[in-house]
Amino acid sequence: MADLPPYTETSLDVIDETYDRLQATFASHRTQEAAYRLYNLKQLAFLINDNEERIIAAAQADLGKSSFEARLAEVIPTLNEIDLAVKRLPEWMKDDKRTRDSTYAFKLARPRVKKQPKGVALIIGAWNYPFQLTLSPLVGAIAAGCPAVIKMSEHAPVSAALIAELIPRYLDPEGYAVVNGAVAASTALLEKRWGHICYTGGGPVGKIVAGAAAKTLTPTTLELGGKSPTIVAPDADLKITARRMLSIKQMNVGQMCVSPDYVLVTKENVDAFTEELIKTLEHFHPPNSERSFLNESASTFVRNTNDYQRLENVLDDAEKGGKVVYRGEADKDRNRMGLSLVRLPRDAKDEESWLVRDEIFGPILVIIPVEDIDAAIKYINAGPTPLALYVSSASRATFEKVVSQTLSGSAIWNDFAMTPICRTVPFGGVGESGWGNYHGYDGFLAFSHQRSLLEVPYWMEFAQKNRYAPNMNPRNERMLKRVMGTGINFSRPVSVESERLALQRSRNRRHLYLGIIIVTLGAWLGFGARSIGKVLGTLKAKLRL
């Protein structure tokens, strides 16, 4: 096994010294320079690259993760984030011009938005993905020019110790530091004023973080997880859905904030989908085999004895009620547990257990029969806002309907849990699943203050005379309307339906112009006039122009 350092808690005195040191660094303004940011971003990449085997060994020691899962979820996404930031940082740092839609009075004032670092950041990571959930936000902080303190989770001590060793070796120790410890360390950190706080974890602690941040009016990003639902539509491919869903649900044995928590299956598919799930489990992870969930190479383990006991109690209670349709293998001595399937009554009627009340965060998948897609949407909207939502259907229209009638941090059509590793889309929750987001450009913005700038040089004084007394006369009022205002540049609306038709006509015209260009090019290439006329007529009829 790779050489891994021992876990040591950071003393409160060192926390104070670290905070003061990083504040002094920020006050020096050197973290704002693009070269400083790029250097530390590149160093972070080589921190991961040079120590990949140690990172994998730490993930295995803390949670029993295989090298495949550690690379997939911890190493590759973080390197992808860094690569994007290094590639795009000069572009991200540029001021955003806001001249086009400004009124005449501000056209020459160079209206723009400057993105400046908010200050020293606090990043509080989670134990289930200790590298990705700390280093990925750190990428955003470095890119934005913010020094940062990383608070590692004490529930992943080997990973925490490794990060604490590596950060000062690779990054500027005056700008970036790691704090290890439990509640006392977190409390000490939260008592301080920060430029931004990024927290990943459960809702109860998230409320504590938000409350502490409110005392100093510190902006926060809270990624809190929650019960992420899946809707299986009548036209879903059940085999593909089962395979894709369970390949994600088995990762970290369900200890993942975007893991499918429960499945809403339309009534005609419930039995067939349940059978498909069981077949898939027994095909890919047959009991008493090398691919069994009890085998160390096939699966991780539950975090600790308390979590294991909670999950076992949930399954025991469900089994007493005749709700368990498939119970996975279990090895209590090693905190290892296979995936189990629990089927509830229609719409989970009269169910008040943990299965419907709280995030499961473990290897249990709940199946809930519903009447139709509308019933599934109603069920989701009646509960807390989820971090992720999944729709399995052959129809994109079904996906779009669900998206338009629900709210969630993210949504995926026919796959699961991919948004956290897609570097070009923001990752975060809404409502009970958190607020704010990060990853890629959105991570850069999370740690940046978007500062409005205007410039009114002295030579523009000739245009300012109407602001000085005496200025109340008809000529000045006309000038005020012309220069400062825009007036109403649209007709009085008639109805929602008329606005809908106007939008449709505008879209259709654009499509028609494109069609004209295409068929004109076809004529130039030698197509006959009759063929061109036929295509134009068909296009016009289809677009109802």
C-alpha positions in Angstrom: 0.0 0.0 0.0 1.2 3.6 -0.7 2.7 5.5 2.1 0.0 7.5 3.8 0.4 10.0 6.6 -1.3 9.8 10.1 -4.3 11.9 10.8 -3.7 14.9 13.1 -6.2 17.5 14.2 -5.4 21.2 13.8 -5.2 23.1 17.1 -7.4 26.2 17.6 -4.3 28.4 17.8 -3.1 27.2 14.4 -6.5 27.9 13.0 -6.3 31.5 14.2 -2.7 31.9 12.8 -3.8 30.3 9.5 -6.7 32.7 9.1 -4.6 35.7 9.8 -1.9 34.6 7.4 -4.4 34.1 4.5 -6.1 37.4 5.2 -2.8 39.1 5.0 -2.1 37.4 1.7 -5.4 38.5 0.3 -4.8 42.1 1.4 -1.5 42.0 -0.5 -3.6 41.6 -3.7 -1.1 39.2 -5.2 -3.7 36.4 -5.5 -5.6 38.6 -8.1 -2.9 38.3 -10.7 -3.6 35.8 -13.5 -0.1 34.3 -13.3 -0.6 33.6 -9.6 -3.9 31.8 -10.2 -2.6 29.8 -13.2 0.5 28.7 -11.2 -1.5 27.3 -8.4 -4.1 25.7 -10.7 -1.4 23.9 -12.5 0.3 22.9 -9.3 -3.0 21.5 -8.1 -3.2 19.4 -11.2 0.3 18.0 -10.6 -0.6 17.4 -7.0 -3.2 15.0 -8.2 -1.1 13.6 -11.0 2.0 13.0 -8.9 0.1 11.4 -6.1 -2.7 9.5 -7.9 -1.8 6.1 -6.4 -1.8 7.6 -2.9 -5.1 9.3 -3.5 -6.6 6.0 -4.6 -5.1 4.2 -1.6 -6.5 6.8 0.8 -10.0 6.5 -0.8 -9.7 2.8 -0.4 -8.6 3.0 3.3 -11.5 5.4 4.2 -14.3 3.8 2.3 -13.0 0.7 0.5 -13.3 2.3 -2.9 -11.9 0.4 -5.9 -9.2 2.1 -8.1 -11.8 2.3 -10.9 -14.3 4.2 -8.7 -11.7 6.4 -7.1 -10.4 7.4 -10.6 -13.8 7.9 -12.0 -15.3 10.0 -9.1 -12.3 11.6 -7.4 -9.3 12.0 -9.9 -10.7 12.5 -13.4 -13.4 15.0 -12.6 -11.1 17.2 -10.6 -8.4 17.2 -13.3 -11.1 18.0 -15.9 -12.1 21.0 -13.8 -8.5 22.2 -13.6 -7.9 21.8 -17.3 -11.0 23.9 -18.1 -10.0 26.6 -15.6 -6.4 26.8 -17.0 -7.7 26.9 -20.6 -10.4 29.6 -20.0 -9.1 31.7 -17.1 -8.0 34.7 -19.2 -11.4 34.7 -20.9 -13.3 34.4 -17.6 -11.3 37.3 -16.0 -12.2 39.7 -18.7 -14.7 42.4 -17.9 -18.2 41.8 -19.2 -19.3 44.7 -21.4 -22.8 46.0 -20.9 -23.0 48.7 -23.5 -25.4 47.2 -26.0 -28.6 47.5 -24.0 -27.7 50.6 -22.0 -29.6 53.8 -22.5 -28.0 56.7 -24.4 -26.9 58.4 -21.2 -24.6 55.5 -20.4 -23.3 54.5 -23.8 -20.0 56.4 -23.4 -19.6 55.5 -19.7 -18.2 52.1 -20.5 -20.7 50.1 -18.4 -19.2 46.8 -17.5 -18.9 44.1 -14.9 -15.6 43.3 -13.3 -15.2 39.9 -11.6 -13.2 40.3 -8.4 -12.3 37.8 -5.7 -14.7 37.9 -2.7 -12.0 37.3 -0.2 -10.6 34.3 1.8 -12.8 31.4 1.2 -13.8 28.5 3.5 -14.4 25.2 1.8 -16.0 22.5 4.0 -15.8 19.1 2.3 -17.7 15.9 2.8 -16.5 12.4 3.6 -18.1 10.4 0.8 -16.0 12.0 -2.0 -13.3 13.7 0.1 -11.1 14.7 -2.9 -13.6 15.8 -5.5 -15.8 17.7 -3.0 -13.0 19.7 -1.7 -10.6 20.1 -4.6 -13.3 20.9 -7.1 -14.6 24.0 -5.2 -10.9 24.8 -4.6 -10.4 25.1 -8.4 -13.2 27.8 -8.4 -11.6 29.6 -5.5 -8.1 29.6 -7.0 -9.5 30.7 -10.4 -11.4 33.6 -8.8 -8.3 34.8 -7.0 -9.4 33.8 -3.5 -7.1 32.3 -0.9 -8.8 29.3 0.8 -9.0 27.2 3.9 -10.1 23.6 3.3 -11.9 21.9 6.2 -11.7 18.2 5.5 -14.2 15.8 7.0 -13.0 13.9 10.0 -15.0 10.9 8.7 -12.4 10.3 6.0 -9.3 10.7 8.1 -6.8 9.1 5.7 -7.8 11.3 2.8 -7.9 14.4 5.1 -4.3 13.7 6.3 -3.1 13.2 2.7 -4.6 16.5 1.6 -3.2 18.3 4.6 0.3 17.0 3.6 0.1 17.8 -0.1 -1.6 21.2 -0.2 1.3 23.2 1.4 3.8 21.2 -0.7 2.3 22.1 -4.0 0.3 25.3 -3.5 1.4 28.6 -2.0 1.2 28.0 1.7 0.6 31.7 2.3 -2.6 31.4 0.2 -4.0 27.9 0.8 -4.3 25.8 3.9 -6.0 22.7 5.3 -7.7 22.4 8.7 -8.4 18.9 10.2 -10.6 18.3 13.1 -14.2 17.7 14.3 -16.9 19.9 15.7 -14.5 22.2 17.6 -12.5 23.0 14.5 -15.6 23.7 12.4 -17.1 25.9 15.1 -13.9 27.9 15.3 -13.8 28.4 11.6 -17.5 29.4 11.3 -17.1 32.1 13.9 -14.8 34.0 11.5 -15.7 36.3 8.7 -15.1 34.8 5.2 -15.4 36.1 1.7 -17.4 33.0 0.7 -18.3 29.6 2.3 -18.8 26.5 0.3 -20.3 23.6 2.2 -21.1 20.1 1.1 -23.0 17.8 3.4 -26.3 17.1 5.1 -29.2 19.5 5.7 -29.0 19.8 9.5 -25.3 20.9 9.4 -26.1 23.0 6.4 -28.5 25.1 8.5 -25.8 25.5 11.1 -23.4 26.8 8.4 -26.0 29.1 7.0 -26.9 30.5 10.4 -23.2 31.1 11.2 -22.7 32.8 7.8 -25.7 35.0 8.3 -24.1 36.5 11.4 -21.3 38.0 9.3 -23.5 38.3 6.1 -21.1 35.9 4.4 -22.3 34.5 1.0 -22.5 30.7 0.8 -22.8 27.8 -1.5 -24.7 24.9 0.1 -24.8 21.5 -1.5 -27.1 19.6 0.7 -28.3 16.5 -1.2 -31.8 15.2 -0.6 -34.1 12.5 -2.0 -33.4 12.4 -5.7 -36.3 10.8 -7.6 -36.5 8.8 -10.8 -39.6 8.7 -13.0 -40.0 5.6 -15.2 -42.5 6.4 -17.9 -44.7 3.8 -19.7 -42.5 3.9 -22.8 -39.2 3.5 -20.9 -36.7 0.8 -21.9 -36.8 -1.1 -18.7 -33.6 -3.1 -19.3 -31.5 -0.1 -20.1 -33.0 1.9 -17.2 -32.3 -0.8 -14.7 -28.7 -1.2 -15.9 -27.9 2.5 -15.9 -29.7 3.1 -12.6 -28.1 0.3 -10.7 -24.6 1.0 -12.1 -24.9 4.4 -10.3 -26.8 3.2 -7.2 -24.0 0.7 -6.4 -21.3 3.4 -6.5 -20.2 4.1 -3.0 -23.1 1.8 -2.0 -25.5 4.6 -2.5 -23.6 7.1 -0.3 -23.8 9.8 -2.9 -25.9 13.0 -2.8 -27.2 12.5 -6.4 -27.8 8.7 -6.1 -31.3 7.7 -7.2 -33.3 7.6 -3.9 -36.7 6.4 -5.0 -38.3 5.4 -8.3 -41.8 6.4 -9.4 -43.0 3.8 -11.8 -46.2 4.0 -13.8 -48.6 1.2 -12.8 -48.3 -0.9 -15.9 -44.5 -1.2 -15.6 -44.2 -1.8 -11.8 -44.0 -5.6 -11.9 -41.8 -5.8 -15.0 -39.4 -3.1 -13.8 -39.1 -4.8 -10.4 -38.2 -8.0 -12.1 -35.7 -6.3 -14.4 -34.0 -4.7 -11.4 -33.6 -8.1 -9.7 -32.3 -9.7 -12.9 -29.8 -6.9 -13.3 -28.5 -7.2 -9.8 -28.1 -11.0 -10.0 -26.5 -10.7 -13.4 -23.9 -8.1 -12.5 -23.5 -8.8 -8.8 -24.5 -12.4 -8.2 -24.3 -13.4 -4.5 -21.4 -15.5 -3.3 -19.3 -14.6 -6.3 -16.3 -12.5 -7.1 -18.7 -9.7 -8.2 -20.7 -9.9 -5.0 -21.2 -6.6 -3.1 -19.4 -8.3 -0.2 -16.3 -8.6 -2.3 -13.8 -5.7 -1.7 -13.1 -5.3 -5.4 -16.7 -4.9 -6.3 -18.0 -2.4 -3.8 -17.3 0.1 -1.0 -18.5 -0.2 2.6 -21.0 1.7 4.7 -19.2 4.6 6.5 -19.5 3.3 10.0 -21.4 1.0 12.4 -24.1 3.6 13.2 -24.9 4.1 9.6 -24.9 0.4 8.9 -27.3 -0.2 11.9 -29.6 2.6 10.7 -29.9 1.0 7.2 -30.3 -2.5 8.7 -33.2 -1.2 10.9 -34.9 0.4 7.9 -34.7 -2.9 6.0 -35.9 -4.9 9.0 -38.9 -2.7 9.4 -39.7 -2.9 5.7 -39.4 -6.6 5.7 -41.8 -7.0 8.6 -44.3 -5.1 6.5 -43.7 -7.3 3.5 -42.2 -4.5 1.4 -38.8 -5.9 0.7 -38.8 -7.5 -2.7 -35.0 -8.2 -2.8 -32.6 -8.1 0.1 -29.0 -7.8 -0.6 -26.2 -9.6 1.1 -24.8 -8.3 4.3 -21.6 -8.5 6.4 -22.1 -6.5 9.6 -18.5 -7.1 10.8 -17.1 -5.3 7.8 -20.0 -2.8 7.3 -20.6 -4.2 3.8 -24.1 -4.3 2.4 -25.6 -5.2 -1.0 -28.4 -3.4 -2.8 -31.9 -4.0 -1.6 -35.2 -3.2 -3.3 -38.2 -2.1 -1.3 -41.7 -1.7 -2.9 -44.3 0.6 -1.3 -48.0 0.9 -1.9 -49.5 3.1 -4.6 -48.3 6.7 -4.1 -46.6 5.5 -0.9 -49.9 5.9 0.8 -49.8 5.9 4.6 -46.1 5.4 4.5 -44.3 7.4 7.2 -41.0 5.5 7.6 -37.4 6.7 6.8 -37.9 5.4 3.3 -40.1 8.4 2.4 -39.1 10.9 5.1 -35.4 11.2 4.8 -32.5 10.8 2.3 -31.6 7.1 2.4 -27.9 7.6 1.6 -27.3 3.9 1.3 -27.8 0.7 -0.7 -31.6 0.7 -0.7 -33.8 1.6 -3.7 -37.5 2.4 -3.1 -40.0 1.6 -5.8 -43.3 3.6 -5.6 -46.1 2.7 -8.1 -48.0 5.7 -9.5 -51.0 6.1 -11.8 -49.2 8.1 -14.5 -46.6 10.8 -15.2 -48.9 13.5 -13.7 -49.2 11.6 -10.5 -45.4 11.2 -10.4 -45.0 15.0 -10.9 -47.5 15.6 -8.1 -45.7 13.3 -5.7 -42.3 15.0 -6.4 -43.8 18.5 -5.9 -45.4 17.5 -2.6 -41.9 16.8 -1.1 -38.7 18.7 -0.5 -37.0 20.1 -3.6 -34.5 17.4 -4.8 -30.9 17.9 -5.7 -31.3 15.8 -8.9 -34.2 14.4 -10.8 -34.1 11.6 -13.4 -36.6 10.7 -16.2 -36.5 7.4 -18.1 -38.6 7.6 -21.2 -38.3 7.1 -25.0 -39.8 10.5 -25.4 -37.9 13.8 -25.0 -41.3 15.5 -24.7 -42.0 13.6 -21.5 -38.7 14.7 -20.1 -39.4 18.3 -21.0 -42.8 18.1 -19.4 -41.4 16.9 -16.1 -38.7 19.5 -16.2 -41.2 22.3 -16.8 -43.5 21.2 -14.1 -41.0 20.4 -11.3 -38.0 22.0 -9.7 -34.7 20.4 -8.9 -31.0 21.2 -8.8 -30.5 19.3 -12.0 -32.3 16.9 -14.3 -31.2 14.1 -16.6 -33.0 12.2 -19.3 -32.2 8.5 -19.4 -29.2 8.5 -17.2 -28.1 9.2 -13.6 -25.7 11.3 -11.5 -23.7 12.7 -14.4 -24.1 16.4 -13.7 -21.5 16.5 -10.9 -18.8 15.3 -13.3 -19.8 17.4 -16.3 -17.5 20.4 -16.0 -19.5 22.7 -18.3 -22.8 22.8 -16.3 -23.3 24.1 -12.8 -23.8 21.7 -9.9 -25.9 22.7 -6.9 -29.3 22.5 -5.3 -32.4 24.6 -4.8 -34.6 25.0 -1.8 -34.1 22.1 0.7 -31.3 20.7 -1.4 -29.2 23.8 -1.0 -28.4 27.0 -2.9 -25.7 28.3 -5.2 -23.6 26.1 -7.5 -20.1 25.6 -8.8 -18.0 23.7 -11.4 -16.3 25.3 -14.3 -17.2 28.9 -15.1 -20.0 28.7 -12.5 -17.4 27.8 -9.8 -15.3 30.8 -10.8 -18.4 33.0 -10.5 -19.3 31.5 -7.1 -16.2 32.9 -5.6 -16.2 36.1 -7.6 -17.9 39.4 -6.8 -19.5 40.9 -9.9 -18.7 44.5 -9.5 -20.5 47.2 -11.6 -18.3 49.8 -13.2 -19.1 53.1 -14.9 -16.6 55.8 -16.1 -17.7 59.5 -16.4 -14.5 61.4 -17.2 -14.3 65.2 -16.9 -14.4 65.8 -20.6 -18.1 64.6 -20.5 -19.0 67.7 -18.4 -20.6 69.3 -21.5 -23.3 66.6 -21.3 -24.0 67.1 -17.6 -25.3 70.7 -17.6 -29.0 69.6 -17.6 -28.5 67.9 -14.2 -27.6 71.2 -12.5 -30.2 73.8 -11.2 -32.2 75.4 -12.6 -33.2 72.3 -14.6 -37.0 72.2 -14.4 -38.1 73.3 -17.9 -39.8 71.6 -20.8 -36.7 71.4 -22.9 -34.8 69.5 -20.1 -37.7 67.2 -19.5 -37.8 66.3 -23.2 -34.0 65.7 -23.1 -34.4 63.6 -20.0 -36.8 61.2 -21.7 -34.7 61.0 -24.8 -31.4 60.4 -23.1 -32.2 58.6 -19.9 -35.2 56.6 -20.8 -36.2 54.2 -23.5 -39.9 54.7 -23.6 -42.3 51.8 -24.5 -41.1 50.2 -27.7 -43.9 47.6 -28.1 -47.6 47.7 -28.6 -50.2 47.1 -25.9 -50.6 43.4 -25.2 -53.9 41.7 -26.1 -53.7 38.3 -24.4 -51.3 35.6 -23.4 -52.4 33.7 -26.5 -51.5 36.6 -28.8 -48.1 36.7 -27.3 -47.7 33.0 -27.8 -48.6 33.3 -31.5 -46.2 36.2 -32.0 -43.4 34.2 -30.6 -44.3 31.3 -32.8 -44.4 33.5 -35.9 -41.0 34.9 -35.1 -39.5 31.4 -34.8 -41.2 30.3 -38.0 -39.8 33.3 -39.9 -36.3 32.4 -38.9 -36.9 28.8 -40.0 -38.3 30.0 -43.3 -35.3 32.2 -44.0 -33.0 29.3 -43.2 -35.0 27.2 -45.6 -34.7 29.8 -48.4 -31.0 29.8 -47.9 -30.8 26.1 -48.1 -32.9 25.7 -51.2 -31.1 28.6 -52.9 -27.9 26.8 -52.3 -29.5 23.7 -53.7 -30.5 25.5 -56.9 -27.0 26.8 -57.3 -25.8 23.2 -57.0 -28.2 22.2 -59.8 -31.6 21.2 -58.3 -34.6 21.9 -60.5 -37.1 24.8 -60.0 -39.9 22.4 -59.4 -38.0 20.7 -56.6 -37.2 24.0 -55.0 -40.8 25.2 -55.1 -42.0 22.0 -53.6 -39.6 22.2 -50.7 -40.5 25.8 -50.0 -44.2 25.1 -50.2 -43.9 22.2 -47.8 -41.8 24.3 -45.4 -44.3 27.1 -45.5 -47.2 24.9 -44.9 -45.5 23.1 -42.0 -44.6 26.4 -40.4 -48.1 27.8 -41.0 -46.8 31.1 -42.5 
